[in-house]
């Protein structure tokens, strides 16, 4: 090939090569953006499915299946998972749907410096009809499923539904295995079943369903006692880990902290 032909080839090929190279990053960028959008949509869908699946796994004696936006109970009751409304934290607290109560991922492993972020409330936000359906929607309907257990020398009432009574007995056995220095935190109890609304609200406490226990208030902290909302906790993590092992979540992991409080919420520990 002579010099002239080579020059002509360069003149025609080089612009084409430059054009292709210029377009390539743009195409990659568009592809990357599309992939990110698809991944975001997939993650959102998966998050909803995961919440539904956790509920089915946690309560197999009551829940039949989950399809689309519905939860099907074994007795034929159907509940919506997501009401489709965007809500503030306070609106979620006062008017939750099932999706709202499953939104915050409960953190199990924490260190001594950990503290919850503002309005991080896994378990504190609850859809009451779900728990009323399972444990009872009146004092009499809850009471008929209660039994008495001995909590380190104190007789307390808890529900037999979901074997909560048996789980608390197993918790006592495991707590007893902890070194003696931990025993002062849990051997005294501030109560279990108490059919009541949470102070200053129209929401029922989970104590109303017989699925909650408060331990020794002498070493406990509660956000209502400290209006500054400065996070405090004196209950050792080792004690909480025993409760969590058996399906109970810990109120110390809420922004509005209640460090004495444990309640049976296995759906958040899946």
N, C-alpha and C positions, 0 to 999 in steps of 0.2 A: 504494500500500500504506500503510495507516494505521500509526500509531505502535505500536499494540498488536500488530498482525500482525508488524511488524518485530522487536519484542521477543521474541515467541514463536519466530520463526525463529532468532534468535540463541541463545535458550535451548536449542533442539533441535540446531542445527548445530554450535555451538561445542564441546560435549563430544565430539561425533563426530570433529571435526577434531583436537582435543587427543589423543584416543585413537589416531588414526592416526599422528600425529607421534611419540607415545611408542613405538609399536611399530616404527616404521621403523628406528631405529638398531639395535634388537635383531636385526631381520631381516637388516640389512646385516652386522652383526657375525657372525651365524651363517653367512651366505653367505661372508664373508671367511674364517672359520675353516675351512669346508668346502673352500674353494678352496685354502687353505694346505696342508690335509691331502692334497688331491689332488695338488698340486704336489710335495709332499714324496715321495709315493708314486711319482709320475712320475719325479722326479729320481733316486730310488733305482734304479728299473728302468733308466733311461737310463744310469746309471753302470755297471751290469752289462753292458748291451749294448755300451757304448763300450769296455769292457775286452776283450770278446770280439772286437769288430770290429778293434781295434788289433792283436790277435794275428794275425788272418787277413790283415790288410794287411801286417804286418811279415814274415810267413813264408809267402808264397803258394806256394812250391815244396813245402811240407810239409803245410799245413793246407788242407782242402777247404772247410769251412763251420763255422758255429756256429749251433746251434738250441737254444732253451731254456737248459738248464744244461749243455749238452754241446759239446765241441769235437771235430770229426771230422777225423782225419788222412787223407791221401790213400791210405795203405796199409790203411785200414779200422780203425785204432786209434781208440777213443773214450775221451775223458777228461772227467771232471766238472770244471766250472769252480769251483763253490762247494760245499764240503762241509756248509754250513749251521751250522757251529760258531762260536760266539763265542769269541774268543781274546784273551789278553793279548799284548803286544808280544813277549815271550819265546816264547810258544806259537806265534805266527805265524812267528817266526824258526826255531824248531826243528821245527815240524810244519805247514808252509804248504800251502795249496791254491793253485790258479792265481789265484783271486780275491784272496787275501792278497797275492800278489806284484804285483798290478795296482792295489792299493788306493791307495797313495800316489802322487799326481800328481808326476811329475818336473818340477822348475822349471828352465827353460832360462835365461831372462834374469835375472841377479842383478847386484847392484852390489858394490863393495868392502867394504861393511859387512855384507853378508848372512851369516847363519849359520843352520844347520838347527835347527829346533825339536827338543825332546826326542823321541827315538825316531822321527824322520822318516827313513825308510830306503828310498826308492824304488830298487829293484834289489838291495838287500842281502838282502831277503826273497825267497827263490826256492823254487819247486816243482821239486825235483831230477828227478823222472821226466820232466818236460817237456824238460829239457836233455839228459838221458841218451838220450831217444828221438831227439832231433835230432842230437846230436854223438857219442854213443857211451856205453855204460854200463860200459866197462872201459878200462883203459889201451891194450890192443891194438886195440879197436874205434875209439878216438879216434885213435890213432897212424896208422892206415892212411889217414886223411884229412888228415894234416899235410903241410905243405910248408915249405921254408926260404926266408925273405926276408932281405934285407940292410937292417937298421935303422941307418942312418947309420954303416956300417962294422962293425956287429956282426950276426952271423948268428943269427937267431931262428926258432923253429918256431911256426907258427900253422895253424889249420884252413883248408881250402879250402871247407868247407861255408858256404853263404850268401855266398860270395865275400869272406870275412873277410880273406883274404890280399890281395886286390885293393884292398879298402877301406883297409887299413893302408898300402899303397903310395901310394894317393891322399892319405892323411893326411900322409905324409912329404913329398909334393910341396907340399902346402899349408903345412905347417909351415916348409918351407924358404923360403917367401915372406915369412914374418914378419921383422920387423927383427932384426938380429943379437943384440940384447940378450936376446931370448927363447930363443935356441938352447941355452943352457946347461941349460935345464930339461928338454929332451926328447932331446937327441942321445945321452945315455947312457941305457941301459935296465937295469932291475933284473930283467928277465925276462918271458917270455911263457908258453909251455906248460910246465906242471909238474903232473903228475898227483898230487894230494895233497889231504888234508883241511885245512880251516882250523884253525890251531893252537888246541887246547883244545876242539874240537868234533868231531862226527861228520858235519859237512856238507862237501861237496866245494867247493873253490874253483873259480871259473870259469876259472882258469888250467888246470884239469884238462881243459877242453874245447877249449883252444887259441883262446879268444875274448877273452883279456885280456892287457893289457900294463901293466907298471909302468915309470914313467919315473924319472929321476934321483933317487935317495934322498937325495942331498946337500941337496936343497931340498924334501924331502917331510916330511909329518907323518902320524902314524898313532896312533889312539886307544890302542892297546896300549902305545905308547911313553910315553904321558902318562896315568897313571892318574887324574889329576884330572878328565879329560874336559873340559878347557877347550879350546874349539875353536881350531884353528890351521890356517892355510893360507898357503903362500908361492908356490904355483904361480899364475902369472897367468891370469886369465880368458881372455885372448886365445888361450892354448894350448888350454884346454879347449874353446873354441868350435869349433876345428878338428876335434877328435875328435867332438864332438856333431853336427856337420854331416854326418858319415859314419856315424852310428848308434851311437856309443859314449857310454855314460854315464860320469860322473865320480864317484869315491868321495869327493871333497871335499864332495859334496852329501848326505852321510849324517851323521846325528847321531854314529854311531860312525865317524868320518871316516878316510879312507884316501886322502890327497891325491895320491899317486903313481899310483893305480889307475884304469885305464879298461877297460871291457868292452863287448862288442858286445851291445846290448840295444835294437834299433830299436823294439820294441813300446812302450817307455816314452817315445819321442820322437815319436810320431804326433800 
